[in-house]
Amino acid sequence: MEDLEENQTKKRRLAEGLFKATHYRSYHSYRRSLKVGKSFLVIGIIFALTSLIPILLLQTLALNIAVICLTVYLLTDYWVASKSQMMKKESEQVITSIFEYANLNEKINGWNLFTGIYGSDSLELTFTNEKSFLGDVLRLIRGEESTLPLNENNIEAIKYFLERQNEQQGFIVYATMTEMMAENFTRRGIVVKQIENKYRSLPSRWDYAVATGRLANALWGYPRDFGAYILRYSKEKGNF
């Protein structure tokens, strides 16, 4: 009996280990992995520039390190993208259902819903789509339609979802937003409450620039007032 229980425990741990290796438990952990990968890209670029210094030994060493870092970045980026596919697919399915139940017709490209880290029953609302640096640049060059600020149908879909969560005492929904975004939600009747910054998931400069359709927002126009906010909505007005 003890051997059977021990085997079952090992199988359960193996299954949990495989799940962790192939799925992200939260959007926060996904963003953390992205940052790790991008750090290798930055280091690789620094050493690539260092290799331009006309000292043979330094050039060789710097170039080798740059190649290693850039290779690690490409492998990490591929792994993170593959591992996040299920998470993104589930988000798209949930939002599609929200639009259907709310009787709204809209192409979904302005927001996402992922598992959050604000307690055990939370969802994180995001407003950018993570792409590679080159992918973001190409989208800006092509002049793809911006998704921020959200249009009326998207706001109504979010209000519908928040109202259902409020009625059912379901998930706590929070998001990383600028003060202007928070004010925009408030004007639409959504109650927002700022929480600790440790729950923020700052969008990358280039992803944010694509979402807003402005190249400047990747450079000097990138906001400095991003904060984490809980969102609630009810037709019967009330505070937290």
QUIURHU-V623514 format. One record per helix or strand. SS is the DSSP state (2 for helix, 1 for strand). FROM is the first residue (numbers start at 1). TO is the last residue. If there is no record, write none. Layout:
SS & FROM & TO
SS & FROM & TO
//
This chain:
2 & 2 & 22
2 & 27 & 50
2 & 56 & 83
2 & 85 & 101
1 & 112 & 115
1 & 122 & 126
2 & 133 & 142
2 & 152 & 168
1 & 172 & 177
2 & 179 & 187
1 & 191 & 195
2 & 197 & 199
2 & 205 & 212
2 & 215 & 218
1 & 227 & 232
//
